[in-house]
Amino acid sequence: MTQPSVYVETSVVSYLAAFPSRDVVVLAHQQITHAWWTRREKYELLISQAVLTEAAAGDPDAAARRLALVSNVRILEVTDAATDLAESLIRGGVLPPGALVDAVHVATAAVHGVDFLLTWNCKHIANALIRARFEQSCRAFGIQPPLICTPEELSE
């Protein structure tokens, strides 16, 4: 039996690499993420160049910590099909124009047939109101969408 595949979106990597937050909600998310990460061997972890680009941005020390966390994670190609789907998500109003990279995460995971997309981005990705529209758009492209969830939802 193969391991379930998980596309690890940048917000998860950021929570793993960040110093403990003073915000109790963010701190709880960080702790949940760390607990999930200890069980990551149960999954085939995947990222894309979009994750690497986002992880490399900002404070150099934080960027180095983020990049180190994903240094051994397999990188999926952002294919033409993924780019087309991402642009369709923007054109169709599923996501606003400024959220193209979020659309790329979803589209790349979908095009590659990934089982789960793991994220803490509840504004544009793990959003109950948007999820159904993502799924509908992916299916319109003839692609099975990944199950979008947070580390809390993908726990045992």
Sequence and secondary structure as in RCSB ss.txt:
>XXXX:A:sequence
MTQPSVYVETSVVSYLAAFPSRDVVVLAHQQITHAWWTRREKYELLISQAVLTEAAAGDPDAAARRLALVSNVRI
LEVTDAATDLAESLIRGGVLPPGALVDAVHVATAAVHGVDFLLTWNCKHIANALIRARFEQSCRAFGIQPPLICT
PEELSE
>XXXX:A:secstr
    EEEE HHHHHHHHS   SSHHHHHHHHHHHHHHTTGGGSEEEEEHHHHHHHHSS HHHHHHHHHHTTTSEE
E   HHHHHHHHHHHHTTSS GGGHHHHHHHHHHHHTT SEEE   TTTTS HHHHHHHHHHHHHTT    EEE 
TTTT  
